[in-house]
Amino acid sequence: MSLFGQRPEPDPSFTAVLANDTTRSRRRLADNQHVLRETLDGDEEVHLIAVEEALNSRVVTVTSGRLLVVRKGRTEGSYTRDRITRTRLGRLPNGTMLAFVDGAGLMFSFLTAHTADRLAFAVDRFLLTPPVRRTAARDIPELLPDYYRGILFATGKPDTADNIVALVELLSQMLTSNAAMFFRQTGDQATDQSFMARFKGGGPEERLLHVVDDMIDFLWDWNPRCHNALRTFVRDARTTLTGPGSRLWRYGDELPRGLWESGEE
């Protein structure tokens, strides 16, 4: 009970995008949802809400155009794209997770890494990438054809179109597996579905040989936190496929299709 009667129920449209759906966070959201309604513009879409799980915690809202911070029934801050430069994550010695929003000079604390990462990801996706693009240009060289030719040369396979196709197919399956892990970590089911819809079956027929490069472009643009992981994937995949334990050594001059099903390294 509140001082003036029954505590309001949280708005379902807000709880649907609540990153940390706990009893405490729902209560804080319910206490502050009236000021959110009053502050939001008519065409402003709410993408994510995260609530600090502490006494007098702040309700942080990522919309289609800004970052809103409310507490105790009033707006503490409204930060548009031009005031945000990047996001960072941190951890206190007691395990509390921190999400920093640079430019705006903000720091938010959460009980779990999942909540902190979801907030940072939402800011990256909706307030940094569109329409002001601050994602660094891809610095991974195109894989086709030299990357695949290097693997063939290192394993003594002829540089043929069929062998390159077999490697493209294998690398695409390996990267799809990694992408699924990225999407699970961020909880971004919509992008997961978009990725699968685009690349199911290898992607558009005219781009089949470029599918791994297209996947890298997709993930690179989706989330800056993938950049280092993608660089590592390209480097480690080459090391794995040319190393002594590589499945490629099981075959002669012609690599078969379906190498992914032949067993993992």
ChimeraX attribute file (.defattr): number of C-alpha atoms within 10 A of each C-alpha:
attribute: neighborCount
match mode: 1-to-1
recipient: residues
	/A:1	7
	/A:2	8
	/A:3	6
	/A:4	6
	/A:5	7
	/A:6	8
	/A:7	12
	/A:8	15
	/A:9	12
	/A:10	18
	/A:11	14
	/A:12	9
	/A:13	9
	/A:14	18
	/A:15	18
	/A:16	12
	/A:17	16
	/A:18	21
	/A:19	19
	/A:20	23
	/A:21	17
	/A:22	12
	/A:23	10
	/A:24	16
	/A:25	24
	/A:26	21
	/A:27	17
	/A:28	24
	/A:29	30
	/A:30	18
	/A:31	19
	/A:32	21
	/A:33	21
	/A:34	15
	/A:35	15
	/A:36	19
	/A:37	11
	/A:38	10
	/A:39	15
	/A:40	14
	/A:41	11
	/A:42	8
	/A:43	7
	/A:44	12
	/A:45	13
	/A:46	17
	/A:47	18
	/A:48	23
	/A:49	27
	/A:50	26
	/A:51	29
	/A:52	20
	/A:53	20
	/A:54	13
	/A:55	8
	/A:56	10
	/A:57	19
	/A:58	25
	/A:59	26
	/A:60	21
	/A:61	25
	/A:62	23
	/A:63	21
	/A:64	20
	/A:65	20
	/A:66	22
	/A:67	25
	/A:68	21
	/A:69	21
	/A:70	22
	/A:71	19
	/A:72	14
	/A:73	17
	/A:74	14
	/A:75	17
	/A:76	12
	/A:77	14
	/A:78	15
	/A:79	17
	/A:80	15
	/A:81	20
	/A:82	12
	/A:83	16
	/A:84	20
	/A:85	16
	/A:86	18
	/A:87	21
	/A:88	15
	/A:89	17
	/A:90	15
	/A:91	15
	/A:92	9
	/A:93	6
	/A:94	6
	/A:95	12
	/A:96	14
	/A:97	20
	/A:98	22
	/A:99	22
	/A:100	19
	/A:101	22
	/A:102	14
	/A:103	14
	/A:104	18
	/A:105	10
	/A:106	14
	/A:107	14
	/A:108	19
	/A:109	23
	/A:110	22
	/A:111	15
	/A:112	15
	/A:113	19
	/A:114	15
	/A:115	25
	/A:116	26
	/A:117	24
	/A:118	21
	/A:119	29
	/A:120	21
	/A:121	23
	/A:122	23
	/A:123	27
	/A:124	24
	/A:125	20
	/A:126	20
	/A:127	27
	/A:128	21
	/A:129	17
	/A:130	14
	/A:131	11
	/A:132	11
	/A:133	13
	/A:134	15
	/A:135	18
	/A:136	10
	/A:137	10
	/A:138	13
	/A:139	9
	/A:140	14
	/A:141	11
	/A:142	15
	/A:143	18
	/A:144	15
	/A:145	13
	/A:146	11
	/A:147	15
	/A:148	20
	/A:149	19
	/A:150	16
	/A:151	22
	/A:152	22
	/A:153	12
	/A:154	13
	/A:155	19
	/A:156	14
	/A:157	19
	/A:158	16
	/A:159	17
	/A:160	13
	/A:161	10
	/A:162	14
	/A:163	20
	/A:164	21
	/A:165	18
	/A:166	20
	/A:167	26
	/A:168	24
	/A:169	21
	/A:170	18
	/A:171	22
	/A:172	23
	/A:173	18
	/A:174	16
	/A:175	18
	/A:176	18
	/A:177	11
	/A:178	14
	/A:179	21
	/A:180	14
	/A:181	13
	/A:182	18
	/A:183	16
	/A:184	11
	/A:185	13
	/A:186	17
	/A:187	17
	/A:188	14
	/A:189	12
	/A:190	9
	/A:191	14
	/A:192	16
	/A:193	12
	/A:194	11
	/A:195	19
	/A:196	15
	/A:197	11
	/A:198	14
	/A:199	18
	/A:200	11
	/A:201	11
	/A:202	19
	/A:203	19
	/A:204	13
	/A:205	10
	/A:206	8
	/A:207	12
	/A:208	18
	/A:209	22
	/A:210	20
	/A:211	22
	/A:212	26
	/A:213	18
	/A:214	18
	/A:215	20
	/A:216	23
	/A:217	16
	/A:218	14
	/A:219	18
	/A:220	22
	/A:221	20
	/A:222	17
	/A:223	17
	/A:224	19
	/A:225	17
	/A:226	16
	/A:227	20
	/A:228	10
	/A:229	15
	/A:230	19
	/A:231	15
	/A:232	12
	/A:233	16
	/A:234	17
	/A:235	11
	/A:236	12
	/A:237	15
	/A:238	18
	/A:239	13
	/A:240	15
	/A:241	20
	/A:242	20
	/A:243	16
	/A:244	11
	/A:245	11
	/A:246	15
	/A:247	17
	/A:248	23
	/A:249	16
	/A:250	8
	/A:251	11
	/A:252	12
	/A:253	15
	/A:254	14
	/A:255	21
	/A:256	15
	/A:257	16
	/A:258	13
	/A:259	17
	/A:260	17
	/A:261	9
	/A:262	10
	/A:263	8
	/A:264	9
	/A:265	10
